């Protein structure tokens, strides 16, 4: 398995399910929509929508539920339900605050989220992470959200760092595809249990000691981009 780059020049984080424990909010909303149409909601169904933009999730649900013309309607319902669930608050996931602050002390950082700005701001505020980020980018601020590369390319351009010298942290296949297409190194902590997604580095939690040690050592050395390897 590849280890994390020793001289990363920027770090870009996903938000939902990676930094902030918002996936339960989305799951409650998604479960209610599926139930209203007489369908159960489990890991298979979650896999259809996780990491997608609200609009793309609406379209995926519409196809699955046999209502191909109802994508916009289901997306609007999803947004309303998630907004209600998220208003109750969502905590930072284990290790997230420590990792973000260690990275921020060494290199430029940003958030690139497939949530709309409204939900992204609430999630970061609820988790106490708003002040950690001078730059954040939401799905409704780009032409093509994830899995297209635009969110990550926009983040790297704003930070003034080449994508190939940047690390993306992701939790879903949709986000991973976006980061990969943009050319970033892809570090993954999966939201779905049992998943073995495409990755350059794979961990079980942001509190992983290897990950925390890497973050604390960012910026300690000068020189060209370098990726170590381990058996």
Biotite code that builds the C-alpha atoms (Angstrom):
import biotite.structure as struc

atoms = struc.array([
    struc.Atom([0.000, 0.000, 0.000], chain_id="A", res_id=1, res_name="UNK", atom_name="CA", element="C"),
    struc.Atom([1.269, 3.467, -0.810], chain_id="A", res_id=2, res_name="UNK", atom_name="CA", element="C"),
    struc.Atom([1.905, 5.722, 2.143], chain_id="A", res_id=3, res_name="UNK", atom_name="CA", element="C"),
    struc.Atom([0.895, 9.341, 2.257], chain_id="A", res_id=4, res_name="UNK", atom_name="CA", element="C"),
    struc.Atom([2.964, 11.907, 0.319], chain_id="A", res_id=5, res_name="UNK", atom_name="CA", element="C"),
    struc.Atom([5.697, 13.314, 2.497], chain_id="A", res_id=6, res_name="UNK", atom_name="CA", element="C"),
    struc.Atom([5.710, 16.742, 0.853], chain_id="A", res_id=7, res_name="UNK", atom_name="CA", element="C"),
    struc.Atom([2.096, 17.478, 0.033], chain_id="A", res_id=8, res_name="UNK", atom_name="CA", element="C"),
    struc.Atom([1.611, 21.155, -0.789], chain_id="A", res_id=9, res_name="UNK", atom_name="CA", element="C"),
    struc.Atom([-2.150, 21.347, -0.175], chain_id="A", res_id=10, res_name="UNK", atom_name="CA", element="C"),
    struc.Atom([-4.948, 19.230, 1.286], chain_id="A", res_id=11, res_name="UNK", atom_name="CA", element="C"),
    struc.Atom([-8.570, 19.270, 0.128], chain_id="A", res_id=12, res_name="UNK", atom_name="CA", element="C"),
    struc.Atom([-11.255, 17.590, 2.228], chain_id="A", res_id=13, res_name="UNK", atom_name="CA", element="C"),
    struc.Atom([-14.686, 16.275, 1.419], chain_id="A", res_id=14, res_name="UNK", atom_name="CA", element="C"),
    struc.Atom([-17.205, 17.133, 4.161], chain_id="A", res_id=15, res_name="UNK", atom_name="CA", element="C"),
    struc.Atom([-20.211, 14.823, 4.529], chain_id="A", res_id=16, res_name="UNK", atom_name="CA", element="C"),
    struc.Atom([-19.272, 11.451, 5.972], chain_id="A", res_id=17, res_name="UNK", atom_name="CA", element="C"),
    struc.Atom([-15.596, 12.402, 6.023], chain_id="A", res_id=18, res_name="UNK", atom_name="CA", element="C"),
    struc.Atom([-15.229, 15.393, 8.339], chain_id="A", res_id=19, res_name="UNK", atom_name="CA", element="C"),
    struc.Atom([-18.764, 15.635, 9.703], chain_id="A", res_id=20, res_name="UNK", atom_name="CA", element="C"),
    struc.Atom([-21.114, 12.835, 10.744], chain_id="A", res_id=21, res_name="UNK", atom_name="CA", element="C"),
    struc.Atom([-23.923, 13.954, 8.458], chain_id="A", res_id=22, res_name="UNK", atom_name="CA", element="C"),
    struc.Atom([-24.536, 10.627, 6.742], chain_id="A", res_id=23, res_name="UNK", atom_name="CA", element="C"),
    struc.Atom([-27.103, 9.614, 9.401], chain_id="A", res_id=24, res_name="UNK", atom_name="CA", element="C"),
    struc.Atom([-29.041, 12.774, 8.485], chain_id="A", res_id=25, res_name="UNK", atom_name="CA", element="C"),
    struc.Atom([-29.000, 11.827, 4.827], chain_id="A", res_id=26, res_name="UNK", atom_name="CA", element="C"),
    struc.Atom([-29.873, 8.204, 5.600], chain_id="A", res_id=27, res_name="UNK", atom_name="CA", element="C"),
    struc.Atom([-32.937, 9.183, 7.646], chain_id="A", res_id=28, res_name="UNK", atom_name="CA", element="C"),
    struc.Atom([-34.126, 11.380, 4.784], chain_id="A", res_id=29, res_name="UNK", atom_name="CA", element="C"),
    struc.Atom([-33.416, 8.778, 2.120], chain_id="A", res_id=30, res_name="UNK", atom_name="CA", element="C"),
    struc.Atom([-35.053, 5.997, 4.126], chain_id="A", res_id=31, res_name="UNK", atom_name="CA", element="C"),
    struc.Atom([-38.232, 8.061, 4.482], chain_id="A", res_id=32, res_name="UNK", atom_name="CA", element="C"),
    struc.Atom([-38.417, 8.712, 0.750], chain_id="A", res_id=33, res_name="UNK", atom_name="CA", element="C"),
    struc.Atom([-37.898, 5.065, -0.156], chain_id="A", res_id=34, res_name="UNK", atom_name="CA", element="C"),
    struc.Atom([-40.446, 3.965, 2.462], chain_id="A", res_id=35, res_name="UNK", atom_name="CA", element="C"),
    struc.Atom([-43.027, 6.371, 1.060], chain_id="A", res_id=36, res_name="UNK", atom_name="CA", element="C"),
    struc.Atom([-42.703, 4.517, -2.238], chain_id="A", res_id=37, res_name="UNK", atom_name="CA", element="C"),
    struc.Atom([-42.884, 1.058, -0.672], chain_id="A", res_id=38, res_name="UNK", atom_name="CA", element="C"),
    struc.Atom([-39.202, 0.221, -0.836], chain_id="A", res_id=39, res_name="UNK", atom_name="CA", element="C"),
    struc.Atom([-36.711, -0.717, 1.889], chain_id="A", res_id=40, res_name="UNK", atom_name="CA", element="C"),
    struc.Atom([-33.491, 1.242, 2.276], chain_id="A", res_id=41, res_name="UNK", atom_name="CA", element="C"),
    struc.Atom([-30.292, -0.655, 3.004], chain_id="A", res_id=42, res_name="UNK", atom_name="CA", element="C"),
    struc.Atom([-26.641, -0.750, 1.942], chain_id="A", res_id=43, res_name="UNK", atom_name="CA", element="C"),
    struc.Atom([-27.519, -1.422, -1.711], chain_id="A", res_id=44, res_name="UNK", atom_name="CA", element="C"),
    struc.Atom([-29.784, 1.605, -1.884], chain_id="A", res_id=45, res_name="UNK", atom_name="CA", element="C"),
    struc.Atom([-27.329, 3.753, 0.079], chain_id="A", res_id=46, res_name="UNK", atom_name="CA", element="C"),
    struc.Atom([-24.682, 2.888, -2.460], chain_id="A", res_id=47, res_name="UNK", atom_name="CA", element="C"),
    struc.Atom([-26.822, 4.438, -5.183], chain_id="A", res_id=48, res_name="UNK", atom_name="CA", element="C"),
    struc.Atom([-26.941, 7.871, -3.587], chain_id="A", res_id=49, res_name="UNK", atom_name="CA", element="C"),
    struc.Atom([-23.994, 8.310, -1.213], chain_id="A", res_id=50, res_name="UNK", atom_name="CA", element="C"),
    struc.Atom([-21.660, 11.118, -2.197], chain_id="A", res_id=51, res_name="UNK", atom_name="CA", element="C"),
    struc.Atom([-23.900, 12.364, -4.993], chain_id="A", res_id=52, res_name="UNK", atom_name="CA", element="C"),
    struc.Atom([-25.181, 15.897, -5.315], chain_id="A", res_id=53, res_name="UNK", atom_name="CA", element="C"),
    struc.Atom([-28.795, 16.433, -4.245], chain_id="A", res_id=54, res_name="UNK", atom_name="CA", element="C"),
    struc.Atom([-29.858, 16.632, -7.877], chain_id="A", res_id=55, res_name="UNK", atom_name="CA", element="C"),
    struc.Atom([-27.991, 13.480, -8.868], chain_id="A", res_id=56, res_name="UNK", atom_name="CA", element="C"),
    struc.Atom([-29.349, 11.609, -5.848], chain_id="A", res_id=57, res_name="UNK", atom_name="CA", element="C"),
    struc.Atom([-32.862, 12.644, -6.844], chain_id="A", res_id=58, res_name="UNK", atom_name="CA", element="C"),
    struc.Atom([-32.321, 11.281, -10.336], chain_id="A", res_id=59, res_name="UNK", atom_name="CA", element="C"),
    struc.Atom([-30.849, 8.024, -8.996], chain_id="A", res_id=60, res_name="UNK", atom_name="CA", element="C"),
    struc.Atom([-33.801, 7.557, -6.650], chain_id="A", res_id=61, res_name="UNK", atom_name="CA", element="C"),
    struc.Atom([-36.259, 8.337, -9.432], chain_id="A", res_id=62, res_name="UNK", atom_name="CA", element="C"),
    struc.Atom([-34.766, 5.643, -11.654], chain_id="A", res_id=63, res_name="UNK", atom_name="CA", element="C"),
    struc.Atom([-34.671, 3.081, -8.851], chain_id="A", res_id=64, res_name="UNK", atom_name="CA", element="C"),
    struc.Atom([-38.236, 3.803, -7.748], chain_id="A", res_id=65, res_name="UNK", atom_name="CA", element="C"),
    struc.Atom([-39.568, 3.550, -11.283], chain_id="A", res_id=66, res_name="UNK", atom_name="CA", element="C"),
    struc.Atom([-40.426, 7.260, -11.520], chain_id="A", res_id=67, res_name="UNK", atom_name="CA", element="C"),
    struc.Atom([-37.933, 8.473, -14.138], chain_id="A", res_id=68, res_name="UNK", atom_name="CA", element="C"),
    struc.Atom([-39.594, 11.874, -14.514], chain_id="A", res_id=69, res_name="UNK", atom_name="CA", element="C"),
    struc.Atom([-39.615, 12.622, -10.765], chain_id="A", res_id=70, res_name="UNK", atom_name="CA", element="C"),
    struc.Atom([-35.924, 13.387, -10.233], chain_id="A", res_id=71, res_name="UNK", atom_name="CA", element="C"),
    struc.Atom([-36.386, 17.102, -9.500], chain_id="A", res_id=72, res_name="UNK", atom_name="CA", element="C"),
    struc.Atom([-39.332, 16.406, -7.195], chain_id="A", res_id=73, res_name="UNK", atom_name="CA", element="C"),
    struc.Atom([-37.427, 13.790, -5.211], chain_id="A", res_id=74, res_name="UNK", atom_name="CA", element="C"),
    struc.Atom([-34.331, 16.027, -5.023], chain_id="A", res_id=75, res_name="UNK", atom_name="CA", element="C"),
    struc.Atom([-36.433, 18.835, -3.564], chain_id="A", res_id=76, res_name="UNK", atom_name="CA", element="C"),
    struc.Atom([-37.942, 16.452, -1.012], chain_id="A", res_id=77, res_name="UNK", atom_name="CA", element="C"),
    struc.Atom([-34.494, 15.131, -0.127], chain_id="A", res_id=78, res_name="UNK", atom_name="CA", element="C"),
    struc.Atom([-33.139, 18.639, 0.421], chain_id="A", res_id=79, res_name="UNK", atom_name="CA", element="C"),
    struc.Atom([-36.067, 19.537, 2.678], chain_id="A", res_id=80, res_name="UNK", atom_name="CA", element="C"),
    struc.Atom([-35.703, 16.381, 4.759], chain_id="A", res_id=81, res_name="UNK", atom_name="CA", element="C"),
    struc.Atom([-31.916, 16.661, 5.097], chain_id="A", res_id=82, res_name="UNK", atom_name="CA", element="C"),
    struc.Atom([-32.234, 20.321, 6.071], chain_id="A", res_id=83, res_name="UNK", atom_name="CA", element="C"),
    struc.Atom([-34.622, 19.314, 8.851], chain_id="A", res_id=84, res_name="UNK", atom_name="CA", element="C"),
    struc.Atom([-32.384, 16.502, 10.112], chain_id="A", res_id=85, res_name="UNK", atom_name="CA", element="C"),
    struc.Atom([-29.231, 18.604, 9.947], chain_id="A", res_id=86, res_name="UNK", atom_name="CA", element="C"),
    struc.Atom([-30.894, 21.375, 11.970], chain_id="A", res_id=87, res_name="UNK", atom_name="CA", element="C"),
    struc.Atom([-30.580, 19.036, 14.959], chain_id="A", res_id=88, res_name="UNK", atom_name="CA", element="C"),
    struc.Atom([-26.786, 19.144, 14.635], chain_id="A", res_id=89, res_name="UNK", atom_name="CA", element="C"),
    struc.Atom([-23.991, 16.859, 13.489], chain_id="A", res_id=90, res_name="UNK", atom_name="CA", element="C"),
    struc.Atom([-20.667, 16.244, 15.191], chain_id="A", res_id=91, res_name="UNK", atom_name="CA", element="C"),
    struc.Atom([-17.187, 16.123, 13.728], chain_id="A", res_id=92, res_name="UNK", atom_name="CA", element="C"),
    struc.Atom([-16.062, 12.567, 13.064], chain_id="A", res_id=93, res_name="UNK", atom_name="CA", element="C"),
    struc.Atom([-13.231, 11.130, 15.200], chain_id="A", res_id=94, res_name="UNK", atom_name="CA", element="C"),
    struc.Atom([-9.891, 12.686, 14.367], chain_id="A", res_id=95, res_name="UNK", atom_name="CA", element="C"),
    struc.Atom([-11.351, 15.220, 11.924], chain_id="A", res_id=96, res_name="UNK", atom_name="CA", element="C"),
    struc.Atom([-10.717, 18.393, 13.920], chain_id="A", res_id=97, res_name="UNK", atom_name="CA", element="C"),
    struc.Atom([-7.203, 17.319, 14.875], chain_id="A", res_id=98, res_name="UNK", atom_name="CA", element="C"),
    struc.Atom([-6.317, 16.357, 11.300], chain_id="A", res_id=99, res_name="UNK", atom_name="CA", element="C"),
    struc.Atom([-7.693, 19.551, 9.789], chain_id="A", res_id=100, res_name="UNK", atom_name="CA", element="C"),
    struc.Atom([-5.897, 21.780, 12.278], chain_id="A", res_id=101, res_name="UNK", atom_name="CA", element="C"),
    struc.Atom([-2.592, 19.941, 11.863], chain_id="A", res_id=102, res_name="UNK", atom_name="CA", element="C"),
    struc.Atom([-2.821, 20.224, 8.071], chain_id="A", res_id=103, res_name="UNK", atom_name="CA", element="C"),
    struc.Atom([-3.847, 23.889, 8.237], chain_id="A", res_id=104, res_name="UNK", atom_name="CA", element="C"),
    struc.Atom([-0.783, 24.704, 10.335], chain_id="A", res_id=105, res_name="UNK", atom_name="CA", element="C"),
    struc.Atom([1.471, 23.462, 7.543], chain_id="A", res_id=106, res_name="UNK", atom_name="CA", element="C"),
    struc.Atom([-0.147, 23.838, 4.115], chain_id="A", res_id=107, res_name="UNK", atom_name="CA", element="C"),
    struc.Atom([-3.154, 25.490, 2.427], chain_id="A", res_id=108, res_name="UNK", atom_name="CA", element="C"),
    struc.Atom([-6.392, 23.543, 2.928], chain_id="A", res_id=109, res_name="UNK", atom_name="CA", element="C"),
    struc.Atom([-9.939, 23.657, 1.578], chain_id="A", res_id=110, res_name="UNK", atom_name="CA", element="C"),
    struc.Atom([-13.251, 21.813, 1.558], chain_id="A", res_id=111, res_name="UNK", atom_name="CA", element="C"),
    struc.Atom([-14.762, 20.532, -1.698], chain_id="A", res_id=112, res_name="UNK", atom_name="CA", element="C"),
    struc.Atom([-18.274, 19.270, -0.989], chain_id="A", res_id=113, res_name="UNK", atom_name="CA", element="C"),
    struc.Atom([-21.047, 17.810, -3.116], chain_id="A", res_id=114, res_name="UNK", atom_name="CA", element="C"),
    struc.Atom([-23.594, 19.385, -0.762], chain_id="A", res_id=115, res_name="UNK", atom_name="CA", element="C"),
    struc.Atom([-25.179, 22.711, -1.654], chain_id="A", res_id=116, res_name="UNK", atom_name="CA", element="C"),
    struc.Atom([-23.713, 25.763, 0.098], chain_id="A", res_id=117, res_name="UNK", atom_name="CA", element="C"),
    struc.Atom([-26.611, 25.918, 2.543], chain_id="A", res_id=118, res_name="UNK", atom_name="CA", element="C"),
    struc.Atom([-26.009, 22.403, 3.909], chain_id="A", res_id=119, res_name="UNK", atom_name="CA", element="C"),
    struc.Atom([-22.208, 22.666, 3.757], chain_id="A", res_id=120, res_name="UNK", atom_name="CA", element="C"),
    struc.Atom([-22.185, 25.765, 5.946], chain_id="A", res_id=121, res_name="UNK", atom_name="CA", element="C"),
    struc.Atom([-24.542, 24.189, 8.485], chain_id="A", res_id=122, res_name="UNK", atom_name="CA", element="C"),
    struc.Atom([-22.471, 21.001, 8.655], chain_id="A", res_id=123, res_name="UNK", atom_name="CA", element="C"),
    struc.Atom([-19.155, 22.811, 9.188], chain_id="A", res_id=124, res_name="UNK", atom_name="CA", element="C"),
    struc.Atom([-20.693, 25.141, 11.769], chain_id="A", res_id=125, res_name="UNK", atom_name="CA", element="C"),
    struc.Atom([-22.366, 22.294, 13.637], chain_id="A", res_id=126, res_name="UNK", atom_name="CA", element="C"),
    struc.Atom([-19.086, 20.391, 13.854], chain_id="A", res_id=127, res_name="UNK", atom_name="CA", element="C"),
    struc.Atom([-17.109, 23.440, 14.982], chain_id="A", res_id=128, res_name="UNK", atom_name="CA", element="C"),
    struc.Atom([-14.985, 23.468, 11.835], chain_id="A", res_id=129, res_name="UNK", atom_name="CA", element="C"),
    struc.Atom([-16.086, 26.696, 10.149], chain_id="A", res_id=130, res_name="UNK", atom_name="CA", element="C"),
    struc.Atom([-13.135, 28.722, 11.378], chain_id="A", res_id=131, res_name="UNK", atom_name="CA", element="C"),
    struc.Atom([-10.679, 26.099, 10.151], chain_id="A", res_id=132, res_name="UNK", atom_name="CA", element="C"),
    struc.Atom([-11.336, 26.832, 6.491], chain_id="A", res_id=133, res_name="UNK", atom_name="CA", element="C"),
    struc.Atom([-10.730, 30.061, 4.625], chain_id="A", res_id=134, res_name="UNK", atom_name="CA", element="C"),
    struc.Atom([-11.819, 28.307, 1.440], chain_id="A", res_id=135, res_name="UNK", atom_name="CA", element="C"),
    struc.Atom([-14.737, 25.976, 0.826], chain_id="A", res_id=136, res_name="UNK", atom_name="CA", element="C"),
    struc.Atom([-16.524, 25.009, -2.370], chain_id="A", res_id=137, res_name="UNK", atom_name="CA", element="C"),
    struc.Atom([-20.046, 23.612, -2.739], chain_id="A", res_id=138, res_name="UNK", atom_name="CA", element="C"),
    struc.Atom([-21.824, 21.647, -5.453], chain_id="A", res_id=139, res_name="UNK", atom_name="CA", element="C"),
    struc.Atom([-24.096, 24.527, -6.412], chain_id="A", res_id=140, res_name="UNK", atom_name="CA", element="C"),
    struc.Atom([-21.100, 26.798, -7.050], chain_id="A", res_id=141, res_name="UNK", atom_name="CA", element="C"),
    struc.Atom([-19.684, 24.810, -9.992], chain_id="A", res_id=142, res_name="UNK", atom_name="CA", element="C"),
    struc.Atom([-21.112, 23.788, -13.345], chain_id="A", res_id=143, res_name="UNK", atom_name="CA", element="C"),
    struc.Atom([-20.494, 20.076, -12.800], chain_id="A", res_id=144, res_name="UNK", atom_name="CA", element="C"),
    struc.Atom([-20.298, 18.642, -9.253], chain_id="A", res_id=145, res_name="UNK", atom_name="CA", element="C"),
    struc.Atom([-18.664, 15.343, -8.342], chain_id="A", res_id=146, res_name="UNK", atom_name="CA", element="C"),
    struc.Atom([-17.902, 12.905, -9.953], chain_id="A", res_id=147, res_name="UNK", atom_name="CA", element="C"),
    struc.Atom([-16.671, 15.583, -12.379], chain_id="A", res_id=148, res_name="UNK", atom_name="CA", element="C"),
    struc.Atom([-13.285, 17.042, -11.359], chain_id="A", res_id=149, res_name="UNK", atom_name="CA", element="C"),
    struc.Atom([-14.370, 20.704, -11.266], chain_id="A", res_id=150, res_name="UNK", atom_name="CA", element="C"),
    struc.Atom([-14.724, 21.049, -7.485], chain_id="A", res_id=151, res_name="UNK", atom_name="CA", element="C"),
    struc.Atom([-11.210, 19.738, -6.869], chain_id="A", res_id=152, res_name="UNK", atom_name="CA", element="C"),
    struc.Atom([-9.691, 21.687, -9.742], chain_id="A", res_id=153, res_name="UNK", atom_name="CA", element="C"),
    struc.Atom([-11.328, 24.873, -8.463], chain_id="A", res_id=154, res_name="UNK", atom_name="CA", element="C"),
    struc.Atom([-10.045, 24.250, -4.949], chain_id="A", res_id=155, res_name="UNK", atom_name="CA", element="C"),
    struc.Atom([-6.476, 23.633, -6.125], chain_id="A", res_id=156, res_name="UNK", atom_name="CA", element="C"),
    struc.Atom([-6.519, 26.681, -8.386], chain_id="A", res_id=157, res_name="UNK", atom_name="CA", element="C"),
    struc.Atom([-7.713, 28.870, -5.513], chain_id="A", res_id=158, res_name="UNK", atom_name="CA", element="C"),
    struc.Atom([-5.047, 27.470, -3.201], chain_id="A", res_id=159, res_name="UNK", atom_name="CA", element="C"),
    struc.Atom([-2.399, 28.050, -5.869], chain_id="A", res_id=160, res_name="UNK", atom_name="CA", element="C"),
    struc.Atom([-1.177, 24.458, -5.855], chain_id="A", res_id=161, res_name="UNK", atom_name="CA", element="C"),
    struc.Atom([-1.052, 21.926, -8.681], chain_id="A", res_id=162, res_name="UNK", atom_name="CA", element="C"),
    struc.Atom([-3.518, 19.032, -8.228], chain_id="A", res_id=163, res_name="UNK", atom_name="CA", element="C"),
    struc.Atom([-0.682, 16.514, -8.615], chain_id="A", res_id=164, res_name="UNK", atom_name="CA", element="C"),
    struc.Atom([0.950, 18.014, -5.517], chain_id="A", res_id=165, res_name="UNK", atom_name="CA", element="C"),
    struc.Atom([-2.257, 17.948, -3.487], chain_id="A", res_id=166, res_name="UNK", atom_name="CA", element="C"),
    struc.Atom([-4.012, 15.332, -1.361], chain_id="A", res_id=167, res_name="UNK", atom_name="CA", element="C"),
    struc.Atom([-7.771, 14.738, -1.428], chain_id="A", res_id=168, res_name="UNK", atom_name="CA", element="C"),
    struc.Atom([-9.552, 13.083, 1.498], chain_id="A", res_id=169, res_name="UNK", atom_name="CA", element="C"),
    struc.Atom([-12.722, 11.268, 0.480], chain_id="A", res_id=170, res_name="UNK", atom_name="CA", element="C"),
    struc.Atom([-15.212, 8.674, 1.717], chain_id="A", res_id=171, res_name="UNK", atom_name="CA", element="C"),
    struc.Atom([-17.394, 7.770, -1.300], chain_id="A", res_id=172, res_name="UNK", atom_name="CA", element="C"),
    struc.Atom([-16.927, 6.408, -4.810], chain_id="A", res_id=173, res_name="UNK", atom_name="CA", element="C"),
    struc.Atom([-18.407, 9.585, -6.276], chain_id="A", res_id=174, res_name="UNK", atom_name="CA", element="C"),
    struc.Atom([-15.906, 11.792, -4.490], chain_id="A", res_id=175, res_name="UNK", atom_name="CA", element="C"),
    struc.Atom([-13.020, 9.465, -5.208], chain_id="A", res_id=176, res_name="UNK", atom_name="CA", element="C"),
    struc.Atom([-13.814, 9.579, -8.931], chain_id="A", res_id=177, res_name="UNK", atom_name="CA", element="C"),
    struc.Atom([-13.810, 13.381, -8.801], chain_id="A", res_id=178, res_name="UNK", atom_name="CA", element="C"),
    struc.Atom([-10.465, 13.614, -7.029], chain_id="A", res_id=179, res_name="UNK", atom_name="CA", element="C"),
    struc.Atom([-8.920, 10.988, -9.284], chain_id="A", res_id=180, res_name="UNK", atom_name="CA", element="C"),
    struc.Atom([-10.117, 12.778, -12.423], chain_id="A", res_id=181, res_name="UNK", atom_name="CA", element="C"),
    struc.Atom([-8.638, 16.032, -11.119], chain_id="A", res_id=182, res_name="UNK", atom_name="CA", element="C"),
    struc.Atom([-5.267, 14.373, -10.585], chain_id="A", res_id=183, res_name="UNK", atom_name="CA", element="C"),
    struc.Atom([-4.947, 14.559, -6.798], chain_id="A", res_id=184, res_name="UNK", atom_name="CA", element="C"),
    struc.Atom([-3.479, 11.888, -4.554], chain_id="A", res_id=185, res_name="UNK", atom_name="CA", element="C"),
    struc.Atom([-6.518, 10.113, -3.066], chain_id="A", res_id=186, res_name="UNK", atom_name="CA", element="C"),
    struc.Atom([-6.700, 9.238, 0.640], chain_id="A", res_id=187, res_name="UNK", atom_name="CA", element="C"),
    struc.Atom([-9.869, 7.381, 1.578], chain_id="A", res_id=188, res_name="UNK", atom_name="CA", element="C"),
    struc.Atom([-11.779, 6.633, 4.779], chain_id="A", res_id=189, res_name="UNK", atom_name="CA", element="C"),
    struc.Atom([-14.889, 4.816, 3.508], chain_id="A", res_id=190, res_name="UNK", atom_name="CA", element="C"),
    struc.Atom([-18.334, 5.635, 4.865], chain_id="A", res_id=191, res_name="UNK", atom_name="CA", element="C"),
    struc.Atom([-19.798, 2.296, 3.794], chain_id="A", res_id=192, res_name="UNK", atom_name="CA", element="C"),
    struc.Atom([-18.687, -0.690, 5.841], chain_id="A", res_id=193, res_name="UNK", atom_name="CA", element="C"),
    struc.Atom([-16.920, -3.379, 3.873], chain_id="A", res_id=194, res_name="UNK", atom_name="CA", element="C"),
    struc.Atom([-16.111, -1.094, 0.978], chain_id="A", res_id=195, res_name="UNK", atom_name="CA", element="C"),
    struc.Atom([-12.751, -1.468, -0.787], chain_id="A", res_id=196, res_name="UNK", atom_name="CA", element="C"),
    struc.Atom([-12.736, 1.619, -2.998], chain_id="A", res_id=197, res_name="UNK", atom_name="CA", element="C"),
    struc.Atom([-10.149, 2.938, -5.388], chain_id="A", res_id=198, res_name="UNK", atom_name="CA", element="C"),
    struc.Atom([-7.480, 4.677, -3.314], chain_id="A", res_id=199, res_name="UNK", atom_name="CA", element="C"),
    struc.Atom([-3.854, 5.635, -2.934], chain_id="A", res_id=200, res_name="UNK", atom_name="CA", element="C"),
    struc.Atom([-4.091, 5.451, 0.858], chain_id="A", res_id=201, res_name="UNK", atom_name="CA", element="C"),
    struc.Atom([-6.873, 3.685, 2.761], chain_id="A", res_id=202, res_name="UNK", atom_name="CA", element="C"),
    struc.Atom([-7.689, 4.031, 6.458], chain_id="A", res_id=203, res_name="UNK", atom_name="CA", element="C"),
    struc.Atom([-10.475, 3.157, 8.858], chain_id="A", res_id=204, res_name="UNK", atom_name="CA", element="C"),
    struc.Atom([-10.679, 6.552, 10.563], chain_id="A", res_id=205, res_name="UNK", atom_name="CA", element="C"),
    struc.Atom([-9.264, 10.062, 10.446], chain_id="A", res_id=206, res_name="UNK", atom_name="CA", element="C"),
    struc.Atom([-7.944, 9.303, 13.920], chain_id="A", res_id=207, res_name="UNK", atom_name="CA", element="C"),
    struc.Atom([-5.582, 6.689, 12.421], chain_id="A", res_id=208, res_name="UNK", atom_name="CA", element="C"),
    struc.Atom([-2.208, 7.251, 14.149], chain_id="A", res_id=209, res_name="UNK", atom_name="CA", element="C"),
    struc.Atom([-0.330, 7.050, 10.828], chain_id="A", res_id=210, res_name="UNK", atom_name="CA", element="C"),
    struc.Atom([-2.552, 9.748, 9.414], chain_id="A", res_id=211, res_name="UNK", atom_name="CA", element="C"),
    struc.Atom([-2.237, 12.027, 12.417], chain_id="A", res_id=212, res_name="UNK", atom_name="CA", element="C"),
    struc.Atom([1.560, 11.620, 12.428], chain_id="A", res_id=213, res_name="UNK", atom_name="CA", element="C"),
    struc.Atom([1.672, 12.457, 8.712], chain_id="A", res_id=214, res_name="UNK", atom_name="CA", element="C"),
    struc.Atom([-0.362, 15.621, 9.252], chain_id="A", res_id=215, res_name="UNK", atom_name="CA", element="C"),
    struc.Atom([1.830, 16.781, 12.104], chain_id="A", res_id=216, res_name="UNK", atom_name="CA", element="C"),
    struc.Atom([4.897, 16.298, 9.907], chain_id="A", res_id=217, res_name="UNK", atom_name="CA", element="C"),
    struc.Atom([3.576, 18.195, 6.890], chain_id="A", res_id=218, res_name="UNK", atom_name="CA", element="C"),
    struc.Atom([5.813, 21.044, 5.843], chain_id="A", res_id=219, res_name="UNK", atom_name="CA", element="C"),
    struc.Atom([8.714, 19.796, 7.941], chain_id="A", res_id=220, res_name="UNK", atom_name="CA", element="C"),
    struc.Atom([10.879, 19.042, 4.938], chain_id="A", res_id=221, res_name="UNK", atom_name="CA", element="C"),
    struc.Atom([11.673, 20.932, 1.775], chain_id="A", res_id=222, res_name="UNK", atom_name="CA", element="C"),
    struc.Atom([12.150, 19.517, -1.648], chain_id="A", res_id=223, res_name="UNK", atom_name="CA", element="C"),
    struc.Atom([10.198, 17.943, -4.464], chain_id="A", res_id=224, res_name="UNK", atom_name="CA", element="C"),
    struc.Atom([6.983, 15.956, -4.199], chain_id="A", res_id=225, res_name="UNK", atom_name="CA", element="C"),
    struc.Atom([7.693, 12.502, -2.861], chain_id="A", res_id=226, res_name="UNK", atom_name="CA", element="C"),
    struc.Atom([5.517, 9.511, -2.102], chain_id="A", res_id=227, res_name="UNK", atom_name="CA", element="C"),
    struc.Atom([6.879, 6.791, 0.117], chain_id="A", res_id=228, res_name="UNK", atom_name="CA", element="C"),
    struc.Atom([5.888, 3.141, -0.017], chain_id="A", res_id=229, res_name="UNK", atom_name="CA", element="C"),
    struc.Atom([5.418, 0.482, 2.545], chain_id="A", res_id=230, res_name="UNK", atom_name="CA", element="C"),
    struc.Atom([4.955, -3.239, 2.403], chain_id="A", res_id=231, res_name="UNK", atom_name="CA", element="C"),
])
